């Protein structure tokens, strides 16, 4: 039997008033400003400490990631 996704109509959804107000305020901002605030720069230890790195093989890259990067970055064996 095929499973179907249940879609909820907009009329059935309850969106908090403050969310709608924030959305309306954001939609009135110029596009350049929306793009500026749409991306959050987060420092990534080790990855951001050098302008670039290169590896001869994917195996070397994976080995480097496993040895050098914190687990929470998600670059370990999956």
C-alpha positions as CSV (number, residue, x, y, z in Angstrom):
1,X,0.0,0.0,0.0
2,X,1.3,3.4,-0.9
3,X,1.7,5.9,1.9
4,X,0.5,9.5,1.2
5,X,1.6,12.6,2.9
6,X,-1.2,14.5,4.7
7,X,-1.0,18.1,3.7
8,X,-2.3,20.7,6.0
9,X,-4.1,23.6,4.5
10,X,-3.2,27.2,5.6
11,X,-6.6,27.6,7.1
12,X,-6.0,24.6,9.4
13,X,-2.6,25.9,10.6
14,X,-2.2,28.2,13.6
15,X,0.7,30.5,13.0
16,X,1.7,32.5,16.0
17,X,1.0,36.2,15.6
18,X,4.5,37.3,16.4
19,X,5.9,35.0,13.6
20,X,3.5,36.6,11.1
21,X,4.6,40.1,12.3
22,X,8.2,39.2,11.9
23,X,7.6,37.8,8.4
24,X,5.7,40.9,7.4
25,X,8.5,43.2,8.7
26,X,11.1,41.1,6.9
27,X,9.2,41.2,3.6
28,X,9.3,45.0,3.7
29,X,13.1,45.1,3.9
30,X,15.1,45.5,0.7
31,X,16.4,42.3,-0.8
32,X,20.0,43.1,-0.1
33,X,19.3,43.5,3.6
34,X,17.3,40.2,3.7
35,X,20.2,38.4,2.1
36,X,22.7,40.0,4.5
37,X,20.7,38.8,7.5
38,X,19.7,35.5,6.0
39,X,23.2,33.9,6.4
40,X,24.9,33.4,9.8
41,X,28.7,33.1,9.8
42,X,29.8,30.5,12.3
43,X,33.4,29.8,13.1
44,X,34.3,26.2,12.4
45,X,37.4,25.1,14.3
46,X,40.3,23.8,12.2
47,X,38.3,24.2,9.0
48,X,38.5,28.0,9.1
49,X,42.1,28.1,10.3
50,X,43.6,27.9,6.8
51,X,42.6,29.5,3.6
52,X,42.5,26.2,1.8
53,X,43.7,22.6,1.9
54,X,44.2,20.1,-0.9
55,X,44.5,16.4,-0.9
56,X,45.6,13.9,-3.6
57,X,42.9,11.4,-2.8
58,X,39.5,11.3,-1.1
59,X,41.0,8.7,1.3
60,X,43.6,11.3,2.4
61,X,40.9,13.9,2.9
62,X,38.7,11.6,5.0
63,X,41.7,10.5,7.1
64,X,42.6,14.1,7.7
65,X,39.0,14.9,8.7
66,X,38.9,12.0,11.1
67,X,42.2,13.0,12.8
68,X,41.7,16.8,12.9
69,X,38.1,17.8,13.1
70,X,35.8,17.7,16.1
71,X,33.0,15.1,15.8
72,X,30.2,17.7,16.1
73,X,31.2,19.2,12.7
74,X,29.9,16.0,11.1
75,X,32.9,15.2,8.9
76,X,33.7,11.9,10.5
77,X,32.8,8.5,9.1
78,X,29.1,8.2,8.6
